[in-house]
């Protein structure tokens, strides 16, 4: 996918249909907005180098970059989606608590929700939280559906407050934007490797 | 969408829910090829969760990779224009 993009000749006419490996083409405007914002964050980060390039510093900075990526994507979507609003609210609370840090690299006390991905150190496996008294063998389709819906609510930002219809709609948009985000980051990583 | 507030378990418009779930299926790379066989709703939901988690993990790994590249390759100027072209073409 990345090689296809990078090896495509620059002789393509500007009117050619963009090759975007996502389901919806209208997402491309958001994708470009994200790319622009993310590059700005990257520029800022590249100018502030840590004094000791230890592995801990690298981990902290990559964590900060990850948060910046989610922030940039949520900003690019704006407030028109519940999931983006949830991300913006959550991350801006973190910025308020640490006003001295304009980037996200020094957040320590913020509880990271599941939908921002888990940090590698604190991997809490939540098992059997929604386990009912009956064993899994006896579960019918409805119980399975309930369980899967609950899991989906945990991974989609703001999912816990949505009704099922909104949850499914928001999930579809979230998945598309997340795929765009990954694609942009892959392109950047490939460009500079 | 009308009637979002009345979407409770007992009053669900099943067709509406199913439509939304099939739309999800179209976004999942592992399930959207099988258009002939019926995939159950719970399977689609399960696959959606794992797809989202997979993407989140990729974001994390890519962040690490980009930081490492920044440390080693001394990237001070990032060419926005060429990246935009890469994304568009």
HADDOCK unambig.tbl for C-alpha pairs under 7 A between the chains (distance, minus, plus):
assign (segid A and resid 5 and name CA) (segid B and resid 86 and name CA) 6.22 0.50 0.50
assign (segid A and resid 5 and name CA) (segid B and resid 89 and name CA) 6.51 0.50 0.50
assign (segid A and resid 6 and name CA) (segid B and resid 86 and name CA) 6.42 0.50 0.50
assign (segid A and resid 18 and name CA) (segid B and resid 88 and name CA) 4.99 0.50 0.50
assign (segid A and resid 18 and name CA) (segid B and resid 89 and name CA) 5.18 0.50 0.50
assign (segid A and resid 19 and name CA) (segid B and resid 88 and name CA) 6.67 0.50 0.50
assign (segid A and resid 19 and name CA) (segid B and resid 89 and name CA) 5.91 0.50 0.50
assign (segid A and resid 23 and name CA) (segid B and resid 27 and name CA) 6.22 0.50 0.50
assign (segid A and resid 43 and name CA) (segid B and resid 76 and name CA) 6.75 0.50 0.50
assign (segid A and resid 43 and name CA) (segid B and resid 77 and name CA) 6.98 0.50 0.50
assign (segid A and resid 43 and name CA) (segid B and resid 78 and name CA) 6.92 0.50 0.50
assign (segid A and resid 46 and name CA) (segid B and resid 70 and name CA) 6.49 0.50 0.50
assign (segid A and resid 46 and name CA) (segid B and resid 75 and name CA) 6.70 0.50 0.50
assign (segid A and resid 46 and name CA) (segid B and resid 76 and name CA) 6.07 0.50 0.50
assign (segid A and resid 47 and name CA) (segid B and resid 76 and name CA) 6.73 0.50 0.50
assign (segid A and resid 58 and name CA) (segid B and resid 67 and name CA) 6.83 0.50 0.50
assign (segid A and resid 61 and name CA) (segid B and resid 67 and name CA) 6.95 0.50 0.50
assign (segid A and resid 62 and name CA) (segid B and resid 63 and name CA) 5.15 0.50 0.50
assign (segid A and resid 62 and name CA) (segid B and resid 64 and name CA) 4.87 0.50 0.50
assign (segid A and resid 62 and name CA) (segid B and resid 67 and name CA) 5.78 0.50 0.50
assign (segid A and resid 65 and name CA) (segid B and resid 63 and name CA) 5.88 0.50 0.50
assign (segid A and resid 66 and name CA) (segid B and resid 59 and name CA) 6.66 0.50 0.50
assign (segid A and resid 66 and name CA) (segid B and resid 60 and name CA) 6.06 0.50 0.50
assign (segid A and resid 66 and name CA) (segid B and resid 63 and name CA) 5.55 0.50 0.50
assign (segid A and resid 117 and name CA) (segid B and resid 56 and name CA) 5.67 0.50 0.50
assign (segid A and resid 117 and name CA) (segid B and resid 57 and name CA) 6.89 0.50 0.50
assign (segid A and resid 144 and name CA) (segid B and resid 42 and name CA) 6.56 0.50 0.50
assign (segid A and resid 145 and name CA) (segid B and resid 42 and name CA) 5.16 0.50 0.50
assign (segid A and resid 148 and name CA) (segid B and resid 42 and name CA) 6.51 0.50 0.50
assign (segid A and resid 148 and name CA) (segid B and resid 45 and name CA) 5.93 0.50 0.50
assign (segid A and resid 148 and name CA) (segid B and resid 46 and name CA) 5.89 0.50 0.50
assign (segid A and resid 149 and name CA) (segid B and resid 45 and name CA) 6.91 0.50 0.50
assign (segid A and resid 151 and name CA) (segid B and resid 49 and name CA) 6.98 0.50 0.50
assign (segid A and resid 152 and name CA) (segid B and resid 49 and name CA) 5.67 0.50 0.50
assign (segid A and resid 155 and name CA) (segid B and resid 49 and name CA) 6.94 0.50 0.50
assign (segid A and resid 163 and name CA) (segid B and resid 7 and name CA) 6.42 0.50 0.50
assign (segid A and resid 164 and name CA) (segid B and resid 7 and name CA) 6.91 0.50 0.50
assign (segid A and resid 165 and name CA) (segid B and resid 4 and name CA) 6.62 0.50 0.50
assign (segid A and resid 165 and name CA) (segid B and resid 17 and name CA) 6.45 0.50 0.50
assign (segid A and resid 168 and name CA) (segid B and resid 20 and name CA) 6.09 0.50 0.50
assign (segid A and resid 168 and name CA) (segid B and resid 21 and name CA) 6.81 0.50 0.50
assign (segid A and resid 169 and name CA) (segid B and resid 20 and name CA) 6.61 0.50 0.50
assign (segid A and resid 172 and name CA) (segid B and resid 24 and name CA) 5.64 0.50 0.50
assign (segid A and resid 175 and name CA) (segid B and resid 52 and name CA) 6.56 0.50 0.50
assign (segid A and resid 178 and name CA) (segid B and resid 55 and name CA) 6.77 0.50 0.50
assign (segid A and resid 179 and name CA) (segid B and resid 55 and name CA) 6.85 0.50 0.50
assign (segid A and resid 182 and name CA) (segid B and resid 55 and name CA) 6.97 0.50 0.50
assign (segid A and resid 182 and name CA) (segid B and resid 58 and name CA) 6.85 0.50 0.50
assign (segid A and resid 182 and name CA) (segid B and resid 59 and name CA) 5.93 0.50 0.50
assign (segid A and resid 185 and name CA) (segid B and resid 62 and name CA) 6.48 0.50 0.50
assign (segid A and resid 186 and name CA) (segid B and resid 62 and name CA) 6.82 0.50 0.50
assign (segid A and resid 189 and name CA) (segid B and resid 65 and name CA) 6.91 0.50 0.50
assign (segid A and resid 189 and name CA) (segid B and resid 66 and name CA) 5.61 0.50 0.50
assign (segid A and resid 192 and name CA) (segid B and resid 69 and name CA) 6.90 0.50 0.50
assign (segid A and resid 193 and name CA) (segid B and resid 69 and name CA) 6.64 0.50 0.50
